[in-house]
Amino acid sequence: MIQVEHLSKAFLDYRRGWIPAVDDVSFACEPGEIFGLLGPNGAGKTTTLRILSTVLRPTAGRAIVAGHDVVAEPGEVRTRIGFMSANTGVYDRMSAWELVEYFGRLYGIEREPLRERMERLFGWLQMDDFRDVLGSKMSTGMRQKVSIARTIVHDPPVLIFDEPTSGLDVLVARAVMLKIAELRDRGKTIIFSTHSMQEVSKLCDRVAIIYKGRLQAEGRPTELLDRFGQPDLEELFFHLVERADLGAVAPT
Ligand SMILES: Nc1ncnc2c1ncn2[C@@H]1O[C@H](COP(=O)(O)OP(=O)(O)OP(=O)(O)O)[C@@H](O)[C@H]1O
């Protein structure tokens, strides 16, 4: 469902010169699976997800999302994905219902099927209590739910979440992660980026550890611990980072 082959993206920065933000990254992600991109700040996670959601064009390599090439058929990709990032906000002057409806209409859903879909969505996300609350009056938890609703209103098969729990308190973060798990159980293909080892070990079927734009290791969390002889994800992460800094071994 998501196939990434030798993907690279370099940025020209006027102070730092060419930055290889993503460097020869390959992985795949299947329906009914949560794939985690784990890495520190600046590792290249956001850049990878922006390419998958057609916001950025790769410098080299290719990505196929829901059967379509992100460069050759960006429109086809966009109708089949939901992309949530820190910028997927709410609008101060729109209520929860109005905002989700607005995005549903943008996706071309007819009024009546949209209303039915939204009734289900608001029930599922427990948003009925604040249907009419304006964005400017929402709590962080409410905002996050509205962002999720807006992201999935068109029921896309592929969901891309860029640090969906960043800046949230533990209760809201937990609620978001539970909803992501439910979406996986409904057969969605889900990729999300995180700094959190705990989220990865709780939620991810497979994980790619990315550092300095390069994929350092990829596989099921337990498989990776076995392969590298590490006791837990944190130790594995530090092991891979040290190894990459030493430049001693080619990434696996
Ligand atoms: N538009 C841009 N112009 C120049 N450099 C960029 C641009 N976008 C990203 N970069 C650089 O590319 C590298 C990877 O950035 P990216 O945002 O993908 O990392 P990240 O893993 O998502 O980090 P974070 O966890 O901090 O969001 C960083 O060195 C960043 O400074």
The ligand as a Gaussian input file, in Angstrom:
#p B3LYP/6-31G(d) Opt

LIG

0 1
 N       12.681000      23.390000       3.625000
 C       13.879000      23.057000       4.116000
 N       14.993000      23.748000       3.749000
 C       16.209000      23.417000       4.228000
 N       16.430000      22.386000       5.073000
 C       15.376000      21.663000       5.463000
 C       14.043000      21.956000       5.019000
 N       13.194000      21.058000       5.579000
 C       13.942000      20.245000       6.351000
 N       15.247000      20.605000       6.282000
 C       16.378000      19.939000       6.959000
 O       16.298000      18.552000       6.634000
 C       16.679000      17.762000       7.757000
 C       15.545000      16.799000       8.102000
 O       14.450000      17.524000       8.581000
 P       13.040000      16.862000       8.983000
 O       12.128000      17.987000       9.354000
 O       12.604000      15.959000       7.921000
 O       13.447000      16.028000      10.278000
 P       12.519000      15.343000      11.380000
 O       13.072000      13.986000      11.585000
 O       11.097000      15.449000      11.000000
 O       12.808000      16.212000      12.653000
 P       11.830000      16.761000      13.821000
 O       11.612000      15.606000      14.716000
 O       12.638000      17.848000      14.435000
 O       10.583000      17.260000      13.159000
 C       17.019000      18.748000       8.870000
 O       18.425000      18.968000       8.839000
 C       16.274000      20.003000       8.459000
 O       16.923000      21.149000       8.965000

